[in-house]
Amino acid sequence: MPEPRVTVTQLIKQQEKNKLLEQEIEIKRAKVAAFQGLPPNLELARHELRNARNEQMELIQLRERLLGRMAAGVA
């Protein structure tokens, strides 16, 4: 019977390398997903980020006002 070209040890090492590469790919995919929808131009991306932060602050303020009204209604 011919000798196998790949040993079990080599196969296990390759599987470990593949697993590490898959983990790196997942990290990179997460980074790419975080930037989905942003324009490639840095200034435009910064502008979008400022707008999103402003909208977030408005929503936080709205939540606080609503919670204040709820608390006033309970008291």
PDB file of N, H, CA, C and O in Angstrom:
ATOM      1  N   MET A   1       0.845  -1.179   0.000  1.00  0.00           N
ATOM      2  CA  MET A   1       0.000   0.000   0.000  1.00  0.00           C
ATOM      3  C   MET A   1       0.890   1.242   0.000  1.00  0.00           C
ATOM      4  O   MET A   1       1.866   1.299   0.748  1.00  0.00           O
ATOM      5  N   PRO A   2       0.564   2.244  -0.835  1.00  0.00           N
ATOM      6  CA  PRO A   2       1.431   3.439  -0.897  1.00  0.00           C
ATOM      7  C   PRO A   2       1.298   4.284   0.367  1.00  0.00           C
ATOM      8  O   PRO A   2       0.248   4.329   1.007  1.00  0.00           O
ATOM      9  N   GLU A   3       2.390   4.943   0.698  1.00  0.00           N
ATOM     10  H   GLU A   3       3.244   4.906   0.178  1.00  0.00           H
ATOM     11  CA  GLU A   3       2.451   5.839   1.865  1.00  0.00           C
ATOM     12  C   GLU A   3       1.591   7.077   1.590  1.00  0.00           C
ATOM     13  O   GLU A   3       1.680   7.654   0.507  1.00  0.00           O
ATOM     14  N   PRO A   4       0.755   7.497   2.559  1.00  0.00           N
ATOM     15  CA  PRO A   4      -0.042   8.711   2.322  1.00  0.00           C
ATOM     16  C   PRO A   4       0.857   9.942   2.206  1.00  0.00           C
ATOM     17  O   PRO A   4       1.896  10.034   2.860  1.00  0.00           O
ATOM     18  N   ARG A   5       0.435  10.880   1.363  1.00  0.00           N
ATOM     19  H   ARG A   5      -0.409  10.805   0.832  1.00  0.00           H
ATOM     20  CA  ARG A   5       1.237  12.083   1.148  1.00  0.00           C
ATOM     21  C   ARG A   5       1.122  13.058   2.310  1.00  0.00           C
ATOM     22  O   ARG A   5       2.023  13.865   2.535  1.00  0.00           O
ATOM     23  N   VAL A   6       0.036  12.991   3.038  1.00  0.00           N
ATOM     24  H   VAL A   6      -0.696  12.335   2.855  1.00  0.00           H
ATOM     25  CA  VAL A   6      -0.191  13.894   4.164  1.00  0.00           C
ATOM     26  C   VAL A   6      -0.305  13.054   5.431  1.00  0.00           C
ATOM     27  O   VAL A   6      -1.045  12.071   5.484  1.00  0.00           O
ATOM     28  N   THR A   7       0.441  13.465   6.439  1.00  0.00           N
ATOM     29  H   THR A   7       1.041  14.264   6.395  1.00  0.00           H
ATOM     30  CA  THR A   7       0.366  12.742   7.709  1.00  0.00           C
ATOM     31  C   THR A   7      -0.738  13.348   8.566  1.00  0.00           C
ATOM     32  O   THR A   7      -1.214  14.452   8.304  1.00  0.00           O
ATOM     33  N   VAL A   8      -1.130  12.609   9.586  1.00  0.00           N
ATOM     34  H   VAL A   8      -0.743  11.712   9.799  1.00  0.00           H
ATOM     35  CA  VAL A   8      -2.153  13.087  10.504  1.00  0.00           C
ATOM     36  C   VAL A   8      -1.666  14.353  11.203  1.00  0.00           C
ATOM     37  O   VAL A   8      -2.444  15.285  11.407  1.00  0.00           O
ATOM     38  N   THR A   9      -0.399  14.392  11.568  1.00  0.00           N
ATOM     39  H   THR A   9       0.233  13.635  11.402  1.00  0.00           H
ATOM     40  CA  THR A   9       0.178  15.574  12.226  1.00  0.00           C
ATOM     41  C   THR A   9       0.095  16.792  11.319  1.00  0.00           C
ATOM     42  O   THR A   9      -0.266  17.880  11.768  1.00  0.00           O
ATOM     43  N   GLN A  10       0.428  16.615  10.049  1.00  0.00           N
ATOM     44  H   GLN A  10       0.721  15.731   9.684  1.00  0.00           H
ATOM     45  CA  GLN A  10       0.352  17.728   9.097  1.00  0.00           C
ATOM     46  C   GLN A  10      -1.092  18.191   8.923  1.00  0.00           C
ATOM     47  O   GLN A  10      -1.363  19.388   8.821  1.00  0.00           O
ATOM     48  N   LEU A  11      -2.000  17.246   8.890  1.00  0.00           N
ATOM     49  H   LEU A  11      -1.780  16.274   8.973  1.00  0.00           H
ATOM     50  CA  LEU A  11      -3.410  17.569   8.735  1.00  0.00           C
ATOM     51  C   LEU A  11      -3.911  18.372   9.938  1.00  0.00           C
ATOM     52  O   LEU A  11      -4.629  19.358   9.768  1.00  0.00           O
ATOM     53  N   ILE A  12      -3.541  17.962  11.136  1.00  0.00           N
ATOM     54  H   ILE A  12      -2.958  17.161  11.274  1.00  0.00           H
ATOM     55  CA  ILE A  12      -3.962  18.669  12.349  1.00  0.00           C
ATOM     56  C   ILE A  12      -3.383  20.084  12.365  1.00  0.00           C
ATOM     57  O   ILE A  12      -4.087  21.036  12.701  1.00  0.00           O
ATOM     58  N   LYS A  13      -2.104  20.231  12.003  1.00  0.00           N
ATOM     59  H   LYS A  13      -1.532  19.458  11.729  1.00  0.00           H
ATOM     60  CA  LYS A  13      -1.485  21.557  11.947  1.00  0.00           C
ATOM     61  C   LYS A  13      -2.206  22.450  10.946  1.00  0.00           C
ATOM     62  O   LYS A  13      -2.439  23.630  11.212  1.00  0.00           O
ATOM     63  N   GLN A  14      -2.560  21.884   9.795  1.00  0.00           N
ATOM     64  H   GLN A  14      -2.371  20.926   9.580  1.00  0.00           H
ATOM     65  CA  GLN A  14      -3.263  22.673   8.779  1.00  0.00           C
ATOM     66  C   GLN A  14      -4.644  23.068   9.268  1.00  0.00           C
ATOM     67  O   GLN A  14      -5.096  24.180   8.999  1.00  0.00           O
ATOM     68  N   GLN A  15      -5.321  22.183   9.980  1.00  0.00           N
ATOM     69  H   GLN A  15      -4.954  21.279  10.199  1.00  0.00           H
ATOM     70  CA  GLN A  15      -6.635  22.507  10.525  1.00  0.00           C
ATOM     71  C   GLN A  15      -6.528  23.647  11.544  1.00  0.00           C
ATOM     72  O   GLN A  15      -7.388  24.528  11.575  1.00  0.00           O
ATOM     73  N   GLU A  16      -5.493  23.637  12.366  1.00  0.00           N
ATOM     74  H   GLU A  16      -4.795  22.921  12.340  1.00  0.00           H
ATOM     75  CA  GLU A  16      -5.283  24.714  13.339  1.00  0.00           C
ATOM     76  C   GLU A  16      -5.017  26.033  12.630  1.00  0.00           C
ATOM     77  O   GLU A  16      -5.541  27.073  13.029  1.00  0.00           O
ATOM     78  N   LYS A  17      -4.198  25.992  11.572  1.00  0.00           N
ATOM     79  H   LYS A  17      -3.772  25.147  11.248  1.00  0.00           H
ATOM     80  CA  LYS A  17      -3.939  27.209  10.784  1.00  0.00           C
ATOM     81  C   LYS A  17      -5.234  27.729  10.160  1.00  0.00           C
ATOM     82  O   LYS A  17      -5.501  28.930  10.165  1.00  0.00           O
ATOM     83  N   ASN A  18      -6.030  26.809   9.625  1.00  0.00           N
ATOM     84  H   ASN A  18      -5.813  25.833   9.621  1.00  0.00           H
ATOM     85  CA  ASN A  18      -7.300  27.198   9.007  1.00  0.00           C
ATOM     86  C   ASN A  18      -8.234  27.844  10.027  1.00  0.00           C
ATOM     87  O   ASN A  18      -8.911  28.828   9.729  1.00  0.00           O
ATOM     88  N   LYS A  19      -8.263  27.280  11.234  1.00  0.00           N
ATOM     89  H   LYS A  19      -7.713  26.480  11.477  1.00  0.00           H
ATOM     90  CA  LYS A  19      -9.128  27.829  12.272  1.00  0.00           C
ATOM     91  C   LYS A  19      -8.698  29.250  12.642  1.00  0.00           C
ATOM     92  O   LYS A  19      -9.542  30.129  12.819  1.00  0.00           O
ATOM     93  N   LEU A  20      -7.383  29.475  12.760  1.00  0.00           N
ATOM     94  H   LEU A  20      -6.698  28.761  12.616  1.00  0.00           H
ATOM     95  CA  LEU A  20      -6.879  30.819  13.054  1.00  0.00           C
ATOM     96  C   LEU A  20      -7.224  31.793  11.933  1.00  0.00           C
ATOM     97  O   LEU A  20      -7.617  32.931  12.192  1.00  0.00           O
ATOM     98  N   LEU A  21      -7.076  31.349  10.697  1.00  0.00           N
ATOM     99  H   LEU A  21      -6.757  30.424  10.487  1.00  0.00           H
ATOM    100  CA  LEU A  21      -7.419  32.199   9.554  1.00  0.00           C
ATOM    101  C   LEU A  21      -8.913  32.529   9.554  1.00  0.00           C
ATOM    102  O   LEU A  21      -9.295  33.660   9.255  1.00  0.00           O
ATOM    103  N   GLU A  22      -9.751  31.560   9.883  1.00  0.00           N
ATOM    104  H   GLU A  22      -9.441  30.641  10.126  1.00  0.00           H
ATOM    105  CA  GLU A  22     -11.191  31.815   9.944  1.00  0.00           C
ATOM    106  C   GLU A  22     -11.511  32.847  11.014  1.00  0.00           C
ATOM    107  O   GLU A  22     -12.370  33.705  10.810  1.00  0.00           O
ATOM    108  N   GLN A  23     -10.830  32.774  12.153  1.00  0.00           N
ATOM    109  H   GLN A  23     -10.133  32.077  12.319  1.00  0.00           H
ATOM    110  CA  GLN A  23     -11.051  33.755  13.212  1.00  0.00           C
ATOM    111  C   GLN A  23     -10.640  35.151  12.753  1.00  0.00           C
ATOM    112  O   GLN A  23     -11.345  36.124  13.018  1.00  0.00           O
ATOM    113  N   GLU A  24      -9.506  35.252  12.069  1.00  0.00           N
ATOM    114  H   GLU A  24      -8.933  34.461  11.854  1.00  0.00           H
ATOM    115  CA  GLU A  24      -9.053  36.542  11.542  1.00  0.00           C
ATOM    116  C   GLU A  24     -10.053  37.089  10.525  1.00  0.00           C
ATOM    117  O   GLU A  24     -10.341  38.285  10.506  1.00  0.00           O
ATOM    118  N   ILE A  25     -10.573  36.209   9.690  1.00  0.00           N
ATOM    119  H   ILE A  25     -10.339  35.237   9.706  1.00  0.00           H
ATOM    120  CA  ILE A  25     -11.553  36.632   8.683  1.00  0.00           C
ATOM    121  C   ILE A  25     -12.811  37.155   9.360  1.00  0.00           C
ATOM    122  O   ILE A  25     -13.362  38.167   8.926  1.00  0.00           O
ATOM    123  N   GLU A  26     -13.279  36.489  10.416  1.00  0.00           N
ATOM    124  H   GLU A  26     -12.831  35.667  10.769  1.00  0.00           H
ATOM    125  CA  GLU A  26     -14.472  36.939  11.129  1.00  0.00           C
ATOM    126  C   GLU A  26     -14.254  38.321  11.747  1.00  0.00           C
ATOM    127  O   GLU A  26     -15.154  39.160  11.726  1.00  0.00           O
ATOM    128  N   ILE A  27     -13.065  38.556  12.294  1.00  0.00           N
ATOM    129  H   ILE A  27     -12.334  37.874  12.311  1.00  0.00           H
ATOM    130  CA  ILE A  27     -12.741  39.868  12.868  1.00  0.00           C
ATOM    131  C   ILE A  27     -12.793  40.932  11.772  1.00  0.00           C
ATOM    132  O   ILE A  27     -13.355  42.010  11.965  1.00  0.00           O
ATOM    133  N   LYS A  28     -12.206  40.619  10.631  1.00  0.00           N
ATOM    134  H   LYS A  28     -11.749  39.743  10.474  1.00  0.00           H
ATOM    135  CA  LYS A  28     -12.191  41.568   9.520  1.00  0.00           C
ATOM    136  C   LYS A  28     -13.597  41.803   8.985  1.00  0.00           C
ATOM    137  O   LYS A  28     -13.941  42.929   8.623  1.00  0.00           O
ATOM    138  N   ARG A  29     -14.411  40.758   8.931  1.00  0.00           N
ATOM    139  H   ARG A  29     -14.131  39.843   9.225  1.00  0.00           H
ATOM    140  CA  ARG A  29     -15.802  40.927   8.479  1.00  0.00           C
ATOM    141  C   ARG A  29     -16.566  41.844   9.427  1.00  0.00           C
ATOM    142  O   ARG A  29     -17.365  42.673   8.990  1.00  0.00           O
ATOM    143  N   ALA A  30     -16.318  41.692  10.722  1.00  0.00           N
ATOM    144  H   ALA A  30     -15.669  41.019  11.076  1.00  0.00           H
ATOM    145  CA  ALA A  30     -16.989  42.549  11.701  1.00  0.00           C
ATOM    146  C   ALA A  30     -16.581  44.003  11.503  1.00  0.00           C
ATOM    147  O   ALA A  30     -17.412  44.905  11.609  1.00  0.00           O
ATOM    148  N   LYS A  31     -15.293  44.232  11.215  1.00  0.00           N
ATOM    149  H   LYS A  31     -14.618  43.499  11.130  1.00  0.00           H
ATOM    150  CA  LYS A  31     -14.821  45.601  10.980  1.00  0.00           C
ATOM    151  C   LYS A  31     -15.461  46.181   9.729  1.00  0.00           C
ATOM    152  O   LYS A  31     -15.870  47.342   9.712  1.00  0.00           O
ATOM    153  N   VAL A  32     -15.546  45.371   8.685  1.00  0.00           N
ATOM    154  H   VAL A  32     -15.214  44.428   8.699  1.00  0.00           H
ATOM    155  CA  VAL A  32     -16.164  45.838   7.437  1.00  0.00           C
ATOM    156  C   VAL A  32     -17.636  46.136   7.671  1.00  0.00           C
ATOM    157  O   VAL A  32     -18.148  47.142   7.180  1.00  0.00           O
ATOM    158  N   ALA A  33     -18.318  45.282   8.411  1.00  0.00           N
ATOM    159  H   ALA A  33     -17.902  44.465   8.810  1.00  0.00           H
ATOM    160  CA  ALA A  33     -19.745  45.485   8.686  1.00  0.00           C
ATOM    161  C   ALA A  33     -19.966  46.773   9.461  1.00  0.00           C
ATOM    162  O   ALA A  33     -20.977  47.448   9.265  1.00  0.00           O
ATOM    163  N   ALA A  34     -19.033  47.121  10.339  1.00  0.00           N
ATOM    164  H   ALA A  34     -18.212  46.573  10.498  1.00  0.00           H
ATOM    165  CA  ALA A  34     -19.169  48.350  11.123  1.00  0.00           C
ATOM    166  C   ALA A  34     -19.144  49.587  10.227  1.00  0.00           C
ATOM    167  O   ALA A  34     -19.718  50.618  10.575  1.00  0.00           O
ATOM    168  N   PHE A  35     -18.484  49.485   9.083  1.00  0.00           N
ATOM    169  H   PHE A  35     -18.017  48.647   8.801  1.00  0.00           H
ATOM    170  CA  PHE A  35     -18.363  50.630   8.184  1.00  0.00           C
ATOM    171  C   PHE A  35     -19.329  50.563   7.011  1.00  0.00           C
ATOM    172  O   PHE A  35     -19.277  51.418   6.127  1.00  0.00           O
ATOM    173  N   GLN A  36     -20.222  49.555   6.982  1.00  0.00           N
ATOM    174  H   GLN A  36     -20.264  48.861   7.700  1.00  0.00           H
ATOM    175  CA  GLN A  36     -21.192  49.459   5.894  1.00  0.00           C
ATOM    176  C   GLN A  36     -22.034  50.717   5.856  1.00  0.00           C
ATOM    177  O   GLN A  36     -22.456  51.230   6.892  1.00  0.00           O
ATOM    178  N   GLY A  37     -22.269  51.195   4.684  1.00  0.00           N
ATOM    179  H   GLY A  37     -21.926  50.778   3.842  1.00  0.00           H
ATOM    180  CA  GLY A  37     -23.133  52.350   4.523  1.00  0.00           C
ATOM    181  C   GLY A  37     -22.413  53.679   4.606  1.00  0.00           C
ATOM    182  O   GLY A  37     -22.974  54.707   4.229  1.00  0.00           O
ATOM    183  N   LEU A  38     -21.173  53.680   5.095  1.00  0.00           N
ATOM    184  H   LEU A  38     -20.717  52.845   5.402  1.00  0.00           H
ATOM    185  CA  LEU A  38     -20.424  54.937   5.147  1.00  0.00           C
ATOM    186  C   LEU A  38     -19.796  55.205   3.790  1.00  0.00           C
ATOM    187  O   LEU A  38     -19.338  54.278   3.123  1.00  0.00           O
ATOM    188  N   PRO A  39     -19.773  56.458   3.382  1.00  0.00           N
ATOM    189  CA  PRO A  39     -19.140  56.780   2.095  1.00  0.00           C
ATOM    190  C   PRO A  39     -17.626  56.582   2.171  1.00  0.00           C
ATOM    191  O   PRO A  39     -17.039  56.723   3.244  1.00  0.00           O
ATOM    192  N   PRO A  40     -16.994  56.259   1.051  1.00  0.00           N
ATOM    193  CA  PRO A  40     -15.545  56.030   1.046  1.00  0.00           C
ATOM    194  C   PRO A  40     -14.737  57.306   1.312  1.00  0.00           C
ATOM    195  O   PRO A  40     -13.586  57.235   1.740  1.00  0.00           O
ATOM    196  N   ASN A  41     -15.339  58.465   1.058  1.00  0.00           N
ATOM    197  H   ASN A  41     -16.274  58.523   0.710  1.00  0.00           H
ATOM    198  CA  ASN A  41     -14.656  59.729   1.302  1.00  0.00           C
ATOM    199  C   ASN A  41     -14.638  59.985   2.813  1.00  0.00           C
ATOM    200  O   ASN A  41     -15.682  59.953   3.465  1.00  0.00           O
ATOM    201  N   LEU A  42     -13.449  60.238   3.363  1.00  0.00           N
ATOM    202  H   LEU A  42     -12.601  60.264   2.834  1.00  0.00           H
ATOM    203  CA  LEU A  42     -13.299  60.392   4.806  1.00  0.00           C
ATOM    204  C   LEU A  42     -14.114  61.559   5.347  1.00  0.00           C
ATOM    205  O   LEU A  42     -14.734  61.438   6.404  1.00  0.00           O
ATOM    206  N   GLU A  43     -14.122  62.665   4.656  1.00  0.00           N
ATOM    207  H   GLU A  43     -13.618  62.764   3.798  1.00  0.00           H
ATOM    208  CA  GLU A  43     -14.885  63.828   5.127  1.00  0.00           C
ATOM    209  C   GLU A  43     -16.385  63.552   5.121  1.00  0.00           C
ATOM    210  O   GLU A  43     -17.096  63.942   6.047  1.00  0.00           O
ATOM    211  N   LEU A  44     -16.858  62.887   4.089  1.00  0.00           N
ATOM    212  H   LEU A  44     -16.280  62.570   3.337  1.00  0.00           H
ATOM    213  CA  LEU A  44     -18.276  62.537   4.047  1.00  0.00           C
ATOM    214  C   LEU A  44     -18.617  61.550   5.162  1.00  0.00           C
ATOM    215  O   LEU A  44     -19.684  61.640   5.770  1.00  0.00           O
ATOM    216  N   ALA A  45     -17.719  60.617   5.428  1.00  0.00           N
ATOM    217  H   ALA A  45     -16.852  60.544   4.935  1.00  0.00           H
ATOM    218  CA  ALA A  45     -17.942  59.644   6.504  1.00  0.00           C
ATOM    219  C   ALA A  45     -17.998  60.360   7.851  1.00  0.00           C
ATOM    220  O   ALA A  45     -18.838  60.036   8.691  1.00  0.00           O
ATOM    221  N   ARG A  46     -17.119  61.321   8.060  1.00  0.00           N
ATOM    222  H   ARG A  46     -16.437  61.584   7.377  1.00  0.00           H
ATOM    223  CA  ARG A  46     -17.134  62.087   9.310  1.00  0.00           C
ATOM    224  C   ARG A  46     -18.443  62.864   9.455  1.00  0.00           C
ATOM    225  O   ARG A  46     -19.015  62.952  10.541  1.00  0.00           O
ATOM    226  N   HIS A  47     -18.898  63.420   8.344  1.00  0.00           N
ATOM    227  H   HIS A  47     -18.433  63.348   7.461  1.00  0.00           H
ATOM    228  CA  HIS A  47     -20.158  64.156   8.347  1.00  0.00           C
ATOM    229  C   HIS A  47     -21.316  63.222   8.723  1.00  0.00           C
ATOM    230  O   HIS A  47     -22.167  63.578   9.539  1.00  0.00           O
ATOM    231  N   GLU A  48     -21.340  62.042   8.131  1.00  0.00           N
ATOM    232  H   GLU A  48     -20.649  61.753   7.469  1.00  0.00           H
ATOM    233  CA  GLU A  48     -22.374  61.054   8.448  1.00  0.00           C
ATOM    234  C   GLU A  48     -22.312  60.680   9.930  1.00  0.00           C
ATOM    235  O   GLU A  48     -23.344  60.539  10.586  1.00  0.00           O
ATOM    236  N   LEU A  49     -21.103  60.522  10.444  1.00  0.00           N
ATOM    237  H   LEU A  49     -20.265  60.637   9.911  1.00  0.00           H
ATOM    238  CA  LEU A  49     -20.927  60.162  11.850  1.00  0.00           C
ATOM    239  C   LEU A  49     -21.447  61.279  12.760  1.00  0.00           C
ATOM    240  O   LEU A  49     -22.130  61.008  13.747  1.00  0.00           O
ATOM    241  N   ARG A  50     -21.126  62.528  12.429  1.00  0.00           N
ATOM    242  H   ARG A  50     -20.571  62.748  11.627  1.00  0.00           H
ATOM    243  CA  ARG A  50     -21.632  63.659  13.216  1.00  0.00           C
ATOM    244  C   ARG A  50     -23.154  63.679  13.206  1.00  0.00           C
ATOM    245  O   ARG A  50     -23.783  63.879  14.244  1.00  0.00           O
ATOM    246  N   ASN A  51     -23.740  63.473  12.040  1.00  0.00           N
ATOM    247  H   ASN A  51     -23.228  63.310  11.197  1.00  0.00           H
ATOM    248  CA  ASN A  51     -25.200  63.453  11.935  1.00  0.00           C
ATOM    249  C   ASN A  51     -25.801  62.331  12.778  1.00  0.00           C
ATOM    250  O   ASN A  51     -26.803  62.530  13.464  1.00  0.00           O
ATOM    251  N   ALA A  52     -25.188  61.166  12.724  1.00  0.00           N
ATOM    252  H   ALA A  52     -24.374  61.004  12.167  1.00  0.00           H
ATOM    253  CA  ALA A  52     -25.691  60.039  13.507  1.00  0.00           C
ATOM    254  C   ALA A  52     -25.573  60.319  15.002  1.00  0.00           C
ATOM    255  O   ALA A  52     -26.475  59.980  15.768  1.00  0.00           O
ATOM    256  N   ARG A  53     -24.477  60.930  15.420  1.00  0.00           N
ATOM    257  H   ARG A  53     -23.744  61.205  14.798  1.00  0.00           H
ATOM    258  CA  ARG A  53     -24.309  61.269  16.841  1.00  0.00           C
ATOM    259  C   ARG A  53     -25.330  62.316  17.284  1.00  0.00           C
ATOM    260  O   ARG A  53     -25.880  62.230  18.382  1.00  0.00           O
ATOM    261  N   ASN A  54     -25.578  63.304  16.423  1.00  0.00           N
ATOM    262  H   ASN A  54     -25.131  63.374  15.532  1.00  0.00           H
ATOM    263  CA  ASN A  54     -26.588  64.317  16.747  1.00  0.00           C
ATOM    264  C   ASN A  54     -27.966  63.684  16.890  1.00  0.00           C
ATOM    265  O   ASN A  54     -28.711  64.007  17.815  1.00  0.00           O
ATOM    266  N   GLU A  55     -28.301  62.785  15.976  1.00  0.00           N
ATOM    267  H   GLU A  55     -27.696  62.523  15.225  1.00  0.00           H
ATOM    268  CA  GLU A  55     -29.587  62.099  16.049  1.00  0.00           C
ATOM    269  C   GLU A  55     -29.671  61.258  17.321  1.00  0.00           C
ATOM    270  O   GLU A  55     -30.716  61.208  17.970  1.00  0.00           O
ATOM    271  N   GLN A  56     -28.570  60.600  17.672  1.00  0.00           N
ATOM    272  H   GLN A  56     -27.721  60.640  17.145  1.00  0.00           H
ATOM    273  CA  GLN A  56     -28.547  59.813  18.904  1.00  0.00           C
ATOM    274  C   GLN A  56     -28.796  60.708  20.123  1.00  0.00           C
ATOM    275  O   GLN A  56     -29.562  60.345  21.015  1.00  0.00           O
ATOM    276  N   MET A  57     -28.152  61.871  20.157  1.00  0.00           N
ATOM    277  H   MET A  57     -27.530  62.166  19.432  1.00  0.00           H
ATOM    278  CA  MET A  57     -28.344  62.786  21.283  1.00  0.00           C
ATOM    279  C   MET A  57     -29.791  63.269  21.366  1.00  0.00           C
ATOM    280  O   MET A  57     -30.351  63.375  22.458  1.00  0.00           O
ATOM    281  N   GLU A  58     -30.391  63.559  20.221  1.00  0.00           N
ATOM    282  H   GLU A  58     -29.936  63.473  19.335  1.00  0.00           H
ATOM    283  CA  GLU A  58     -31.790  63.979  20.209  1.00  0.00           C
ATOM    284  C   GLU A  58     -32.691  62.876  20.764  1.00  0.00           C
ATOM    285  O   GLU A  58     -33.628  63.149  21.514  1.00  0.00           O
ATOM    286  N   LEU A  59     -32.402  61.631  20.389  1.00  0.00           N
ATOM    287  H   LEU A  59     -31.641  61.409  19.780  1.00  0.00           H
ATOM    288  CA  LEU A  59     -33.197  60.516  20.890  1.00  0.00           C
ATOM    289  C   LEU A  59     -33.001  60.324  22.390  1.00  0.00           C
ATOM    290  O   LEU A  59     -33.951  60.014  23.109  1.00  0.00           O
ATOM    291  N   ILE A  60     -31.782  60.506  22.857  1.00  0.00           N
ATOM    292  H   ILE A  60     -31.010  60.757  22.273  1.00  0.00           H
ATOM    293  CA  ILE A  60     -31.513  60.386  24.298  1.00  0.00           C
ATOM    294  C   ILE A  60     -32.283  61.468  25.052  1.00  0.00           C
ATOM    295  O   ILE A  60     -32.885  61.193  26.089  1.00  0.00           O
ATOM    296  N   GLN A  61     -32.265  62.696  24.536  1.00  0.00           N
ATOM    297  H   GLN A  61     -31.776  62.920  23.694  1.00  0.00           H
ATOM    298  CA  GLN A  61     -32.988  63.789  25.183  1.00  0.00           C
ATOM    299  C   GLN A  61     -34.493  63.524  25.186  1.00  0.00           C
ATOM    300  O   GLN A  61     -35.171  63.791  26.178  1.00  0.00           O
ATOM    301  N   LEU A  62     -35.008  63.007  24.092  1.00  0.00           N
ATOM    302  H   LEU A  62     -34.457  62.790  23.285  1.00  0.00           H
ATOM    303  CA  LEU A  62     -36.421  62.664  24.019  1.00  0.00           C
ATOM    304  C   LEU A  62     -36.766  61.603  25.057  1.00  0.00           C
ATOM    305  O   LEU A  62     -37.781  61.708  25.745  1.00  0.00           O
ATOM    306  N   ARG A  63     -35.929  60.592  25.165  1.00  0.00           N
ATOM    307  H   ARG A  63     -35.104  60.507  24.605  1.00  0.00           H
ATOM    308  CA  ARG A  63     -36.152  59.543  26.167  1.00  0.00           C
ATOM    309  C   ARG A  63     -36.178  60.129  27.573  1.00  0.00           C
ATOM    310  O   ARG A  63     -37.032  59.776  28.385  1.00  0.00           O
ATOM    311  N   GLU A  64     -35.237  61.025  27.854  1.00  0.00           N
ATOM    312  H   GLU A  64     -34.543  61.312  27.194  1.00  0.00           H
ATOM    313  CA  GLU A  64     -35.174  61.632  29.185  1.00  0.00           C
ATOM    314  C   GLU A  64     -36.423  62.457  29.477  1.00  0.00           C
ATOM    315  O   GLU A  64     -36.954  62.409  30.586  1.00  0.00           O
ATOM    316  N   ARG A  65     -36.895  63.215  28.483  1.00  0.00           N
ATOM    317  H   ARG A  65     -36.464  63.254  27.582  1.00  0.00           H
ATOM    318  CA  ARG A  65     -38.123  63.995  28.668  1.00  0.00           C
ATOM    319  C   ARG A  65     -39.318  63.084  28.926  1.00  0.00           C
ATOM    320  O   ARG A  65     -40.141  63.356  29.800  1.00  0.00           O
ATOM    321  N   LEU A  66     -39.404  61.995  28.152  1.00  0.00           N
ATOM    322  H   LEU A  66     -38.735  61.774  27.442  1.00  0.00           H
ATOM    323  CA  LEU A  66     -40.514  61.059  28.331  1.00  0.00           C
ATOM    324  C   LEU A  66     -40.451  60.382  29.697  1.00  0.00           C
ATOM    325  O   LEU A  66     -41.478  60.207  30.352  1.00  0.00           O
ATOM    326  N   LEU A  67     -39.260  60.006  30.123  1.00  0.00           N
ATOM    327  H   LEU A  67     -38.426  60.149  29.591  1.00  0.00           H
ATOM    328  CA  LEU A  67     -39.117  59.394  31.455  1.00  0.00           C
ATOM    329  C   LEU A  67     -39.484  60.402  32.546  1.00  0.00           C
ATOM    330  O   LEU A  67     -40.098  60.043  33.551  1.00  0.00           O
ATOM    331  N   GLY A  68     -39.108  61.649  32.344  1.00  0.00           N
ATOM    332  H   GLY A  68     -38.609  61.940  31.528  1.00  0.00           H
ATOM    333  CA  GLY A  68     -39.455  62.695  33.311  1.00  0.00           C
ATOM    334  C   GLY A  68     -40.958  62.863  33.410  1.00  0.00           C
ATOM    335  O   GLY A  68     -41.492  62.997  34.511  1.00  0.00           O
ATOM    336  N   ARG A  69     -41.650  62.859  32.280  1.00  0.00           N
ATOM    337  H   ARG A  69     -41.216  62.751  31.385  1.00  0.00           H
ATOM    338  CA  ARG A  69     -43.108  62.982  32.282  1.00  0.00           C
ATOM    339  C   ARG A  69     -43.772  61.777  32.944  1.00  0.00           C
ATOM    340  O   ARG A  69     -44.760  61.913  33.666  1.00  0.00           O
ATOM    341  N   MET A  70     -43.208  60.593  32.682  1.00  0.00           N
ATOM    342  H   MET A  70     -42.405  60.483  32.095  1.00  0.00           H
ATOM    343  CA  MET A  70     -43.748  59.395  33.316  1.00  0.00           C
ATOM    344  C   MET A  70     -43.586  59.470  34.828  1.00  0.00           C
ATOM    345  O   MET A  70     -44.500  59.126  35.578  1.00  0.00           O
ATOM    346  N   ALA A  71     -42.418  59.921  35.269  1.00  0.00           N
ATOM    347  H   ALA A  71     -41.675  60.200  34.660  1.00  0.00           H
ATOM    348  CA  ALA A  71     -42.164  60.027  36.707  1.00  0.00           C
ATOM    349  C   ALA A  71     -43.078  61.076  37.334  1.00  0.00           C
ATOM    350  O   ALA A  71     -43.570  60.887  38.447  1.00  0.00           O
ATOM    351  N   ALA A  72     -43.306  62.175  36.626  1.00  0.00           N
ATOM    352  H   ALA A  72     -42.907  62.328  35.722  1.00  0.00           H
ATOM    353  CA  ALA A  72     -44.194  63.224  37.137  1.00  0.00           C
ATOM    354  C   ALA A  72     -45.623  62.710  37.222  1.00  0.00           C
ATOM    355  O   ALA A  72     -46.363  63.084  38.132  1.00  0.00           O
ATOM    356  N   GLY A  73     -46.015  61.865  36.292  1.00  0.00           N
ATOM    357  H   GLY A  73     -45.414  61.561  35.552  1.00  0.00           H
ATOM    358  CA  GLY A  73     -47.372  61.313  36.286  1.00  0.00           C
ATOM    359  C   GLY A  73     -47.582  60.318  37.420  1.00  0.00           C
ATOM    360  O   GLY A  73     -48.708  60.155  37.890  1.00  0.00           O
ATOM    361  N   VAL A  74     -46.536  59.657  37.862  1.00  0.00           N
ATOM    362  H   VAL A  74     -45.621  59.790  37.480  1.00  0.00           H
ATOM    363  CA  VAL A  74     -46.636  58.680  38.944  1.00  0.00           C
ATOM    364  C   VAL A  74     -46.680  59.361  40.293  1.00  0.00           C
ATOM    365  O   VAL A  74     -47.363  58.904  41.209  1.00  0.00           O
ATOM    366  N   ALA A  75     -45.946  60.461  40.415  1.00  0.00           N
ATOM    367  H   ALA A  75     -45.390  60.833  39.671  1.00  0.00           H
ATOM    368  CA  ALA A  75     -45.838  61.158  41.715  1.00  0.00           C
ATOM    369  C   ALA A  75     -47.088  61.849  42.142  1.00  0.00           C
ATOM    370  O   ALA A  75     -47.120  62.464  43.208  1.00  0.00           O
TER     371      ALA A  75
END
